[in-house]
């Protein structure tokens, strides 16, 4: 009984570590909870086929974690609200050469004639908020990072996928009957630094994406699909820093590097070391 408990606990812990700590995404939480329930009610010692299935299922879910580590992108997050009553402060992390681009986009989406009354509570102009440091991200609590967090294989197909923690702050809870800028419309930016070349995959985005080589310039993309602009070969960017800017409220946020069949095949192969370790643990408990 004790050996079985230790075996199941070790497998569950291996699964959790491979999934990545902290576990914050809903889909990862559901996968973790489901795996633990199945593992807890399974008789792994008596049924080899069942224990192979249970552990193999867990390994398959987390296999992609290992291959994604290759990218090691350092990501910085920030908020762009250009006009405040504390005014004129400029963010020390926002590229000065892009300030006019961001301001123009802001003026298109939020004309000055519609600005809320700065004397009213919950008006965005009253916050005086400027990102002078990259924002805190709970995803980066246990990571070695230089900015907000480290991402492995980014796939932000819509706003919530970006996981901009600062957007959940109470002081950015602007009331719709007062403020012309609402929480889900707050402009934000990301900066990516990475020490390795991107893989030769498509990188796609909505709104604006800039590359530093050595000055910041906007990427236009090679083609469009499903409302995204895409660059066919992200490896052509080398190790240059990228800056994503989302200001326009009439354009959805989105930014991702596409996987292909070869990447998925590598995900499967990446599970072999963990699978072998689990087999060793099984035999140790026999």
SEZA-776022 format. One record per residue (C-alpha): residue number from 0; residue in three letters; x, y, z. Coordinates in nm, 2 decimals. Layout:
BEGIN
+-----+------+--------+--------+--------+
:  nr : rest :     c1 :     c2 :     c3 :
+-----+------+--------+--------+--------+
: NUM :  ALA :      X :      Y :      Z :
...
+-----+------+--------+--------+--------+
END
This chain:
BEGIN
+-----+------+--------+--------+--------+
:  nr : rest :     c1 :     c2 :     c3 :
+-----+------+--------+--------+--------+
:   0 :  UNK :   0.00 :   0.00 :   0.00 :
:   1 :  UNK :   0.28 :   0.24 :   0.09 :
:   2 :  UNK :   0.47 :   0.16 :  -0.22 :
:   3 :  UNK :   0.17 :   0.22 :  -0.44 :
:   4 :  UNK :   0.10 :   0.55 :  -0.27 :
:   5 :  UNK :   0.46 :   0.66 :  -0.32 :
:   6 :  UNK :   0.45 :   0.55 :  -0.68 :
:   7 :  UNK :   0.13 :   0.74 :  -0.76 :
:   8 :  UNK :   0.26 :   1.05 :  -0.57 :
:   9 :  UNK :   0.59 :   1.04 :  -0.76 :
:  10 :  UNK :   0.41 :   1.01 :  -1.10 :
:  11 :  UNK :   0.18 :   1.29 :  -1.01 :
:  12 :  UNK :   0.47 :   1.51 :  -0.90 :
:  13 :  UNK :   0.66 :   1.44 :  -1.23 :
:  14 :  UNK :   0.35 :   1.53 :  -1.43 :
:  15 :  UNK :   0.31 :   1.86 :  -1.23 :
:  16 :  UNK :   0.68 :   1.96 :  -1.28 :
:  17 :  UNK :   0.67 :   1.87 :  -1.65 :
:  18 :  UNK :   0.35 :   2.07 :  -1.69 :
:  19 :  UNK :   0.52 :   2.37 :  -1.55 :
:  20 :  UNK :   0.49 :   2.56 :  -1.23 :
:  21 :  UNK :   0.29 :   2.76 :  -1.14 :
:  22 :  UNK :  -0.01 :   2.60 :  -1.31 :
:  23 :  UNK :  -0.24 :   2.90 :  -1.39 :
:  24 :  UNK :  -0.41 :   2.83 :  -1.72 :
:  25 :  UNK :  -0.76 :   2.68 :  -1.70 :
:  26 :  UNK :  -0.68 :   2.41 :  -1.95 :
:  27 :  UNK :  -0.37 :   2.30 :  -1.76 :
:  28 :  UNK :  -0.56 :   2.30 :  -1.43 :
:  29 :  UNK :  -0.83 :   2.07 :  -1.58 :
:  30 :  UNK :  -0.56 :   1.84 :  -1.73 :
:  31 :  UNK :  -0.38 :   1.82 :  -1.40 :
:  32 :  UNK :  -0.70 :   1.75 :  -1.20 :
:  33 :  UNK :  -0.82 :   1.49 :  -1.45 :
:  34 :  UNK :  -0.49 :   1.31 :  -1.45 :
:  35 :  UNK :  -0.47 :   1.30 :  -1.07 :
:  36 :  UNK :  -0.83 :   1.16 :  -1.04 :
:  37 :  UNK :  -0.77 :   0.89 :  -1.30 :
:  38 :  UNK :  -0.43 :   0.81 :  -1.13 :
:  39 :  UNK :  -0.59 :   0.79 :  -0.79 :
:  40 :  UNK :  -0.86 :   0.54 :  -0.88 :
:  41 :  UNK :  -0.64 :   0.32 :  -1.10 :
:  42 :  UNK :  -0.48 :   0.00 :  -0.98 :
:  43 :  UNK :  -0.15 :   0.04 :  -1.15 :
:  44 :  UNK :   0.02 :  -0.25 :  -0.98 :
:  45 :  UNK :  -0.22 :  -0.52 :  -1.10 :
:  46 :  UNK :  -0.30 :  -0.39 :  -1.45 :
:  47 :  UNK :   0.00 :  -0.32 :  -1.67 :
:  48 :  UNK :  -0.22 :  -0.20 :  -1.97 :
:  49 :  UNK :  -0.40 :   0.04 :  -1.75 :
:  50 :  UNK :  -0.09 :   0.19 :  -1.59 :
:  51 :  UNK :   0.07 :   0.22 :  -1.93 :
:  52 :  UNK :  -0.24 :   0.41 :  -2.06 :
:  53 :  UNK :  -0.27 :   0.64 :  -1.76 :
:  54 :  UNK :   0.10 :   0.73 :  -1.75 :
:  55 :  UNK :   0.13 :   0.75 :  -2.13 :
:  56 :  UNK :  -0.17 :   0.98 :  -2.13 :
:  57 :  UNK :   0.00 :   1.21 :  -1.88 :
:  58 :  UNK :   0.32 :   1.21 :  -2.07 :
:  59 :  UNK :   0.14 :   1.29 :  -2.40 :
:  60 :  UNK :  -0.02 :   1.60 :  -2.25 :
:  61 :  UNK :   0.31 :   1.74 :  -2.12 :
:  62 :  UNK :   0.54 :   1.63 :  -2.40 :
:  63 :  UNK :   0.53 :   1.97 :  -2.57 :
:  64 :  UNK :   0.67 :   2.13 :  -2.26 :
:  65 :  UNK :   1.02 :   1.99 :  -2.33 :
:  66 :  UNK :   1.05 :   2.10 :  -2.69 :
:  67 :  UNK :   0.91 :   2.44 :  -2.63 :
:  68 :  UNK :   1.19 :   2.52 :  -2.39 :
:  69 :  UNK :   1.42 :   2.57 :  -2.69 :
:  70 :  UNK :   1.28 :   2.92 :  -2.76 :
:  71 :  UNK :   1.34 :   3.08 :  -2.42 :
:  72 :  UNK :   1.18 :   3.41 :  -2.50 :
:  73 :  UNK :   1.20 :   3.68 :  -2.23 :
:  74 :  UNK :   0.88 :   3.88 :  -2.24 :
:  75 :  UNK :   0.81 :   4.22 :  -2.10 :
:  76 :  UNK :   0.46 :   4.35 :  -2.06 :
:  77 :  UNK :   0.34 :   4.71 :  -2.03 :
:  78 :  UNK :   0.03 :   4.94 :  -2.05 :
:  79 :  UNK :   0.01 :   5.24 :  -2.28 :
:  80 :  UNK :  -0.23 :   5.52 :  -2.15 :
:  81 :  UNK :  -0.06 :   5.83 :  -2.30 :
:  82 :  UNK :  -0.26 :   6.12 :  -2.15 :
:  83 :  UNK :  -0.30 :   6.15 :  -1.77 :
:  84 :  UNK :  -0.35 :   6.42 :  -1.52 :
:  85 :  UNK :   0.00 :   6.35 :  -1.39 :
:  86 :  UNK :   0.09 :   6.41 :  -1.75 :
:  87 :  UNK :   0.39 :   6.42 :  -1.96 :
:  88 :  UNK :   0.56 :   6.13 :  -1.79 :
:  89 :  UNK :   0.70 :   5.90 :  -2.05 :
:  90 :  UNK :   0.76 :   5.53 :  -2.00 :
:  91 :  UNK :   1.13 :   5.44 :  -1.96 :
:  92 :  UNK :   1.07 :   5.10 :  -2.13 :
:  93 :  UNK :   0.86 :   5.22 :  -2.43 :
:  94 :  UNK :   1.08 :   5.29 :  -2.74 :
:  95 :  UNK :   1.07 :   5.67 :  -2.79 :
:  96 :  UNK :   1.07 :   5.62 :  -3.17 :
:  97 :  UNK :   0.74 :   5.44 :  -3.15 :
:  98 :  UNK :   0.57 :   5.69 :  -2.92 :
:  99 :  UNK :   0.42 :   5.89 :  -3.21 :
: 100 :  UNK :   0.29 :   5.57 :  -3.37 :
: 101 :  UNK :   0.12 :   5.46 :  -3.05 :
: 102 :  UNK :  -0.02 :   5.81 :  -2.99 :
: 103 :  UNK :  -0.17 :   5.83 :  -3.34 :
: 104 :  UNK :  -0.34 :   5.49 :  -3.31 :
: 105 :  UNK :  -0.47 :   5.60 :  -2.97 :
: 106 :  UNK :  -0.62 :   5.92 :  -3.11 :
: 107 :  UNK :  -0.79 :   5.72 :  -3.39 :
: 108 :  UNK :  -0.95 :   5.48 :  -3.14 :
: 109 :  UNK :  -1.02 :   5.73 :  -2.86 :
: 110 :  UNK :  -1.06 :   6.08 :  -3.00 :
: 111 :  UNK :  -0.99 :   6.36 :  -2.76 :
: 112 :  UNK :  -1.34 :   6.50 :  -2.80 :
: 113 :  UNK :  -1.48 :   6.18 :  -2.63 :
: 114 :  UNK :  -1.24 :   6.18 :  -2.34 :
: 115 :  UNK :  -1.40 :   6.12 :  -2.00 :
: 116 :  UNK :  -1.41 :   6.38 :  -1.73 :
: 117 :  UNK :  -1.08 :   6.35 :  -1.54 :
: 118 :  UNK :  -1.25 :   6.48 :  -1.22 :
: 119 :  UNK :  -1.47 :   6.17 :  -1.21 :
: 120 :  UNK :  -1.37 :   5.85 :  -1.04 :
: 121 :  UNK :  -1.31 :   5.55 :  -1.27 :
: 122 :  UNK :  -1.21 :   5.77 :  -1.56 :
: 123 :  UNK :  -0.89 :   5.64 :  -1.72 :
: 124 :  UNK :  -0.74 :   5.99 :  -1.73 :
: 125 :  UNK :  -0.75 :   6.00 :  -1.35 :
: 126 :  UNK :  -0.53 :   5.70 :  -1.30 :
: 127 :  UNK :  -0.20 :   5.87 :  -1.38 :
: 128 :  UNK :  -0.07 :   5.53 :  -1.48 :
: 129 :  UNK :   0.25 :   5.49 :  -1.68 :
: 130 :  UNK :   0.45 :   5.16 :  -1.72 :
: 131 :  UNK :   0.80 :   5.26 :  -1.61 :
: 132 :  UNK :   0.89 :   4.90 :  -1.54 :
: 133 :  UNK :   0.78 :   4.58 :  -1.70 :
: 134 :  UNK :   0.46 :   4.45 :  -1.53 :
: 135 :  UNK :   0.45 :   4.17 :  -1.28 :
: 136 :  UNK :   0.33 :   3.84 :  -1.42 :
: 137 :  UNK :   0.24 :   3.55 :  -1.19 :
: 138 :  UNK :   0.36 :   3.31 :  -1.47 :
: 139 :  UNK :   0.71 :   3.42 :  -1.40 :
: 140 :  UNK :   0.72 :   3.37 :  -1.02 :
: 141 :  UNK :   0.95 :   3.07 :  -1.03 :
: 142 :  UNK :   1.13 :   3.16 :  -1.36 :
: 143 :  UNK :   1.47 :   3.30 :  -1.43 :
: 144 :  UNK :   1.36 :   3.61 :  -1.61 :
: 145 :  UNK :   1.48 :   3.96 :  -1.70 :
: 146 :  UNK :   1.14 :   4.12 :  -1.76 :
: 147 :  UNK :   0.79 :   4.00 :  -1.68 :
: 148 :  UNK :   0.81 :   3.63 :  -1.76 :
: 149 :  UNK :   0.97 :   3.37 :  -1.99 :
: 150 :  UNK :   0.76 :   3.21 :  -2.26 :
: 151 :  UNK :   0.84 :   2.90 :  -2.44 :
: 152 :  UNK :   0.62 :   2.87 :  -2.75 :
: 153 :  UNK :   0.39 :   3.17 :  -2.76 :
: 154 :  UNK :   0.04 :   3.13 :  -2.91 :
: 155 :  UNK :  -0.18 :   3.43 :  -2.82 :
: 156 :  UNK :  -0.48 :   3.39 :  -3.06 :
: 157 :  UNK :  -0.70 :   3.63 :  -2.86 :
: 158 :  UNK :  -0.68 :   3.89 :  -2.58 :
: 159 :  UNK :  -0.71 :   3.66 :  -2.28 :
: 160 :  UNK :  -0.43 :   3.44 :  -2.41 :
: 161 :  UNK :  -0.18 :   3.73 :  -2.36 :
: 162 :  UNK :  -0.23 :   3.70 :  -1.98 :
: 163 :  UNK :  -0.15 :   4.06 :  -1.92 :
: 164 :  UNK :  -0.18 :   4.05 :  -1.54 :
: 165 :  UNK :  -0.19 :   4.43 :  -1.50 :
: 166 :  UNK :  -0.53 :   4.44 :  -1.68 :
: 167 :  UNK :  -0.68 :   4.28 :  -1.37 :
: 168 :  UNK :  -0.58 :   4.56 :  -1.14 :
: 169 :  UNK :  -0.86 :   4.74 :  -0.95 :
: 170 :  UNK :  -0.73 :   5.09 :  -1.05 :
: 171 :  UNK :  -0.79 :   4.99 :  -1.42 :
: 172 :  UNK :  -1.15 :   4.90 :  -1.36 :
: 173 :  UNK :  -1.30 :   5.19 :  -1.56 :
: 174 :  UNK :  -1.67 :   5.23 :  -1.55 :
: 175 :  UNK :  -1.85 :   5.22 :  -1.89 :
: 176 :  UNK :  -2.09 :   5.50 :  -1.80 :
: 177 :  UNK :  -1.80 :   5.72 :  -1.72 :
: 178 :  UNK :  -1.49 :   5.62 :  -1.91 :
: 179 :  UNK :  -1.44 :   5.61 :  -2.29 :
: 180 :  UNK :  -1.16 :   5.35 :  -2.24 :
: 181 :  UNK :  -1.27 :   5.02 :  -2.08 :
: 182 :  UNK :  -1.06 :   4.74 :  -1.93 :
: 183 :  UNK :  -1.07 :   4.51 :  -2.24 :
: 184 :  UNK :  -0.97 :   4.81 :  -2.46 :
: 185 :  UNK :  -0.67 :   4.93 :  -2.26 :
: 186 :  UNK :  -0.37 :   4.95 :  -2.50 :
: 187 :  UNK :  -0.08 :   4.73 :  -2.41 :
: 188 :  UNK :   0.26 :   4.63 :  -2.55 :
: 189 :  UNK :   0.50 :   4.34 :  -2.53 :
: 190 :  UNK :   0.87 :   4.32 :  -2.58 :
: 191 :  UNK :   1.05 :   3.99 :  -2.67 :
: 192 :  UNK :   1.42 :   3.93 :  -2.62 :
: 193 :  UNK :   1.57 :   3.60 :  -2.72 :
: 194 :  UNK :   1.92 :   3.46 :  -2.75 :
: 195 :  UNK :   1.85 :   3.20 :  -3.02 :
: 196 :  UNK :   1.71 :   3.24 :  -3.37 :
: 197 :  UNK :   1.34 :   3.18 :  -3.41 :
: 198 :  UNK :   1.25 :   2.85 :  -3.58 :
: 199 :  UNK :   1.17 :   2.86 :  -3.96 :
: 200 :  UNK :   0.80 :   2.89 :  -3.88 :
: 201 :  UNK :   0.53 :   3.14 :  -3.96 :
: 202 :  UNK :   0.49 :   3.42 :  -3.71 :
: 203 :  UNK :   0.15 :   3.59 :  -3.73 :
: 204 :  UNK :   0.00 :   3.90 :  -3.56 :
: 205 :  UNK :  -0.28 :   4.15 :  -3.55 :
: 206 :  UNK :  -0.23 :   4.53 :  -3.51 :
: 207 :  UNK :   0.15 :   4.62 :  -3.51 :
: 208 :  UNK :   0.47 :   4.43 :  -3.47 :
: 209 :  UNK :   0.82 :   4.59 :  -3.48 :
: 210 :  UNK :   1.17 :   4.45 :  -3.51 :
: 211 :  UNK :   1.49 :   4.62 :  -3.39 :
: 212 :  UNK :   1.77 :   4.60 :  -3.65 :
: 213 :  UNK :   1.92 :   4.82 :  -3.52 :
: 214 :  UNK :   1.64 :   5.08 :  -3.52 :
: 215 :  UNK :   1.28 :   4.99 :  -3.47 :
: 216 :  UNK :   1.09 :   4.92 :  -3.80 :
: 217 :  UNK :   0.74 :   4.78 :  -3.85 :
: 218 :  UNK :   0.70 :   4.44 :  -4.00 :
: 219 :  UNK :   0.44 :   4.42 :  -4.28 :
: 220 :  UNK :   0.43 :   4.04 :  -4.34 :
: 221 :  UNK :   0.44 :   3.83 :  -4.65 :
: 222 :  UNK :   0.07 :   3.72 :  -4.65 :
: 223 :  UNK :  -0.25 :   3.73 :  -4.46 :
: 224 :  UNK :  -0.48 :   3.46 :  -4.32 :
: 225 :  UNK :  -0.78 :   3.47 :  -4.09 :
: 226 :  UNK :  -0.73 :   3.83 :  -4.02 :
: 227 :  UNK :  -0.36 :   3.79 :  -3.92 :
: 228 :  UNK :  -0.06 :   3.93 :  -4.10 :
: 229 :  UNK :   0.21 :   3.67 :  -4.12 :
: 230 :  UNK :   0.58 :   3.64 :  -4.19 :
: 231 :  UNK :   0.65 :   3.31 :  -4.36 :
: 232 :  UNK :   0.99 :   3.25 :  -4.20 :
: 233 :  UNK :   1.05 :   3.39 :  -3.85 :
: 234 :  UNK :   1.41 :   3.27 :  -3.86 :
: 235 :  UNK :   1.49 :   3.56 :  -4.09 :
: 236 :  UNK :   1.45 :   3.78 :  -3.79 :
: 237 :  UNK :   1.76 :   3.62 :  -3.62 :
: 238 :  UNK :   1.79 :   3.72 :  -3.26 :
: 239 :  UNK :   1.65 :   4.07 :  -3.30 :
: 240 :  UNK :   1.41 :   4.20 :  -3.03 :
: 241 :  UNK :   1.05 :   4.23 :  -3.12 :
: 242 :  UNK :   0.79 :   4.48 :  -2.99 :
: 243 :  UNK :   0.42 :   4.41 :  -3.02 :
: 244 :  UNK :   0.19 :   4.71 :  -2.99 :
: 245 :  UNK :  -0.19 :   4.68 :  -2.95 :
: 246 :  UNK :  -0.37 :   5.01 :  -2.93 :
: 247 :  UNK :  -0.65 :   5.01 :  -3.19 :
: 248 :  UNK :  -0.98 :   4.90 :  -3.04 :
: 249 :  UNK :  -1.12 :   4.81 :  -3.38 :
: 250 :  UNK :  -0.85 :   4.54 :  -3.42 :
: 251 :  UNK :  -0.83 :   4.23 :  -3.21 :
: 252 :  UNK :  -0.51 :   4.14 :  -3.03 :
: 253 :  UNK :  -0.32 :   3.84 :  -3.15 :
: 254 :  UNK :   0.04 :   3.71 :  -3.18 :
: 255 :  UNK :   0.18 :   3.36 :  -3.23 :
: 256 :  UNK :   0.44 :   3.14 :  -3.38 :
: 257 :  UNK :   0.28 :   2.85 :  -3.57 :
: 258 :  UNK :   0.38 :   2.49 :  -3.52 :
: 259 :  UNK :   0.40 :   2.24 :  -3.80 :
: 260 :  UNK :   0.38 :   1.86 :  -3.83 :
: 261 :  UNK :   0.75 :   1.82 :  -3.75 :
: 262 :  UNK :   0.72 :   2.02 :  -3.43 :
: 263 :  UNK :   0.43 :   1.80 :  -3.32 :
: 264 :  UNK :   0.64 :   1.49 :  -3.40 :
: 265 :  UNK :   0.93 :   1.63 :  -3.19 :
: 266 :  UNK :   0.68 :   1.68 :  -2.90 :
: 267 :  UNK :   0.60 :   1.31 :  -2.91 :
: 268 :  UNK :   0.97 :   1.21 :  -2.91 :
: 269 :  UNK :   1.03 :   1.45 :  -2.62 :
: 270 :  UNK :   0.82 :   1.23 :  -2.39 :
: 271 :  UNK :   1.06 :   0.93 :  -2.40 :
: 272 :  UNK :   1.29 :   1.03 :  -2.11 :
: 273 :  UNK :   1.00 :   1.08 :  -1.87 :
: 274 :  UNK :   0.83 :   0.76 :  -1.99 :
: 275 :  UNK :   1.15 :   0.56 :  -1.92 :
: 276 :  UNK :   1.17 :   0.71 :  -1.57 :
: 277 :  UNK :   0.81 :   0.61 :  -1.49 :
: 278 :  UNK :   0.88 :   0.25 :  -1.61 :
: 279 :  UNK :   1.18 :   0.24 :  -1.38 :
: 280 :  UNK :   0.96 :   0.35 :  -1.09 :
: 281 :  UNK :   0.70 :   0.08 :  -1.17 :
: 282 :  UNK :   0.96 :  -0.20 :  -1.16 :
: 283 :  UNK :   1.10 :  -0.06 :  -0.84 :
: 284 :  UNK :   0.76 :  -0.11 :  -0.68 :
: 285 :  UNK :   0.69 :  -0.46 :  -0.82 :
+-----+------+--------+--------+--------+
END
